[in-house]
């Protein structure tokens, strides 16, 4: 083989190599664009539901060829003018599969562009909860659902439906309360929607700190507060008082019957740690135990 033939051979190999390397990403790009080429806001809920399986199939194809899809998604999400479904569902997929910190930031930036149409509620909730478990600050994502009074999540494995209130609170329950209580309090001072205010009250109730309890009581005594919100705050204050009268032995017995071992001498940090661990699971059983843990926390804070 002479030098000219060798040169042509090397060029051909190099060209073919680049072509083969680019092809999977191109296929992935076309697949992603085609999958997200619809606008949920122009469709009925039934029409949206029919498109939902296609989104799941894309996630499956991503898992089979993660590198090529990651390259394609990185390029698409980095551009302006894409479809909202790409930014939202695609952003959640990209965030879940992210390996680089820059990719995580890009995924979060994309999700923040979502207006949360009906079809996106459940995966958005799972994303918030998963990232909260991983230690990420999810408050900005959570505050967005306060704009949706009818926000609703369905957990199929447990036939469990969460409204705005528990969908908002759940990701907080795996975090240290000191990280978010002040943000919740600040939000109560500017929030106008009554449904959102009641949701924020629930978050303060489960935080079960001296600061959050004081705020609930203050809202209940504030005549400038919407009547229904003020009423709910007063009910919570009374409920907390009644909880402190309960026999803790009965609570521990209930937990033990449900295979939960908590020492009667457990301290407040012990109870909070156990509660955070339990709320990493999303289920009706976890919610029942949540109330028992919370009751005990209020009791040790007498």
N, C-alpha and C positions, 0 to 999 in steps of 0.2 A: 504494500500500500504506500503510494508516494505522499509527499507532504500536502499536496493540494487535496487529494482524496481524503486524507486523514482530517484536514481542516473542515471539509464539508461534512464528514461523518460526525465530528464533535459538535458542529453547529446544529445538525439535525437532532442529535441526542438532547442537546441543551434545549432546543425549541420544543421538542416533544415533551420533555420533562416539565417545562413551564406550563405547556398546554394542559398536561394531565393534572398538574397541581391546581390550576385555575378552574378546571371543569367542575369538580365537586362543589366549590364555593358558588359558582355561577348557577348550578342546578339548585342549590340551597336558596340562593337569593330569589330566583324565580318562584320557587315553592312558597317561600315566606310571603312574598308580595301577593301571589295569587290567593293564598289562604286568608289573608287579612283584607282583601279587596271588597269590603262591605261596610255599611254604616248602620249600626244597630239602632240609631235614633230614628231611622226612616222605616223600621220594621216593627211588626207586632211582636209580642213576647213569644208566641208560638213559632214565628219565623226565625227569631233569634235562637230559640231552643233547637231548631233543626240544623242550624249552622254550628252549634256548640260541639258536636262530635268531630267536626273537621279540625277544630282547634286542638282537641285531644290527640288526633292522629298526627298533627304536626309535631307536637311534643314528643310523640313516639319516634318519629323520624329524626328529630334532633338528638334523642338519646342514642340512636344507632350510629349517627355520624356527627358526634358533637363538635369536632374541630372545624369541619367545613361550615356547619351551621353557625358556630360561634363567630367565625370570620364574617360570614354574611350578615348576621344579626348586628354585629358590632358596627359594620359600615352603614346599615340601614337606620339603626337607632341614632346614629350620630348625625343624621341629616334632618333638616327641617322639612315640613310639608308632608310627612307620612300620615297614614291613616291612624285614627285614634286607637283602633284595635291593635295595630302593630305596636304602638307605644305602650299600651296597657297590657294586653295579654302577652305580647312578644317581650315586653320589658320584664314581666313577672317570670317568664320562662328563662330569659337571659340572666336575670338575677339569681334564680335558683341554680343555674348551671355555671355561674361565674367562678372562676379560679383566681382571677387577678383583682386587686383592689380597685383598679381603674374600671374594670367591667362591672363591679358591684355599684360603683358610683353612677355609671352610665345607666344601669338597670333602674336604679332608684330615680334618677332624673327623668327617665322615660315614664315611669309609673306616675310621677307627679303630674303628668299631662292628661291623666284620665279624668273623665267627668263622671265615671261610675254609673254607666247605664246598667240596666238590670242584669244582663248576662254576666257581668264582671264581678258581682258582689262576692260570691263564694271564693273564687280564686284569689281575689284581692285580700279577703280576710285571712285565708291560709298563708298568704305571703307575709302579711303583718305579723301573724303569730309565729311563723317559722323564724323570721328575722329577729323578733323580740327574744325568742328562746336562744338565738345565737349571740345575743348581747347587743344587738343594734338598737339605736334610738329610733323608734317607730312613731313617735308622737306626731310628727308632721303628716305622716300617712293617715294616722288615726283621726286627726282633726278634720280631714276631708270628708269622712263619712257623717259628720255632724250636719252637713248640708243636705243630707238625704234622710228626712224623717221616716221614710218607709224602707230604709235599708234593711235587707234581710238576707240571711245566710242559711243554707241547708246543708247539714252534715249527714250524708246518706247512710253511713255505717251505723248510725245511732238513731236514725229517723228524728234528728234534732234540728229544730229551727231556732235561730238566734235573731232577735231584732237588733235595731241600732244600738240599744243599751248594752247588751252583753257582747255583741260583736266589737264594740268599742273597748269594753272593759277587759275582755279576755287576754289580749296581748300585754296589758299592764300587769296582770296577775303573775307573770313569770319574772317580773323585774323588781328591783329594789325600789320601794315606795319613795325613798328620798330623791330619786331621780326625776319623778314626774309630778309629785303632789303640788308643788308651787306652780307648775305650768297649768295644771288643771284649775287651780284657784284663780290664776290670772285670766283664764279663759271664761270662767263664770262671770267675771266682771264686765266682759264685752259681748258675750253671747246674748242674742235676743230671742232665738227660737225656743219655745217652751219644751219641745221634745228633746232638743239638744241639751238644755239646762238640766232636765231630769236625768239624762244620761250622764252628765258630768257629776251630778249628785251621787249617782250610783257608784261612779269611780271613786269618789271621796269616801263613801261609806265603806267600800271594800279596802281602801287604803288603810283605814282603821288606825290612823295616827292621831296624836293630840291636835295637830294643826288641822287635819282634815275634819275631825269631829267638831272643832271650834267653828270652822267655816260653815259646816252644815247647820249648826245652831244659829249662826249669824244670819244665814240666808232665810232661815225660818222666822227670824225676828225682824227681817227687813221689809217694811211695808212697801218699798219700791219694787220688790220682787213680784213677778206675775203671780196672781192668787194660787193657781194650781201648783206652781213650783214651790211657793212658800208653804202650802199645805203639805206637799211631799216631804220637804225638809223637816217640818215639825213631826211628821209621822216617823221619819228616820230617827230623829232625836229621841222620841218616846220609845221606839223599838230598841235602840241601843241601851236605854235605861232598863228595859225589861229583860234584855239579854243578860245583863249583869246580875240579874236575880236568879237565873237558871242554875240548877244543880250541875256543876261540871262533871260529876261522877256519871250522870246519865248520858252526857255527851260523849265521854270516853267509852262508855259501854256501847253506845251506838256505833262509834268508829270501830271498836273492836269486833263487833258483830259483822261489820263490813270489811273485815280483814285489814284494818288500818291500826297499826300499833303506835300510839303516842303516849309517852309517859305522863302520868298525872302531874309530875313535877316539871314538865316541859316549860322552858322559858319562852318569852315573846320571840326572841331570835330563832329558837328551835321551831316554833309554830310557823313563823313566816317562811323559813327555809323549807319546811315540809309542804307548805301550801304552794310555794313556787314550783317545787318539783312535781307536785300532783297536777298542777294546771298546765304542764307541758302537754298533757293529753287533752283532747277535745271530746267531751262526752257528757251525757246527762249525769252519769255517776260522779264524774269529777266535779260537776256543779253542785251536787248534793254535799259532797265532802267539803267543797269551798265554804259553804255556809257554816258547817260545823267548825272548821278551822277559824273562820272569821269570828264566830261567837266566842271561842276560847281566847282569841287574841284580845277581844274587848274585855274579857273577864280578867286577864292577867294585867291589863292596863288600868284597873280600877284606881 
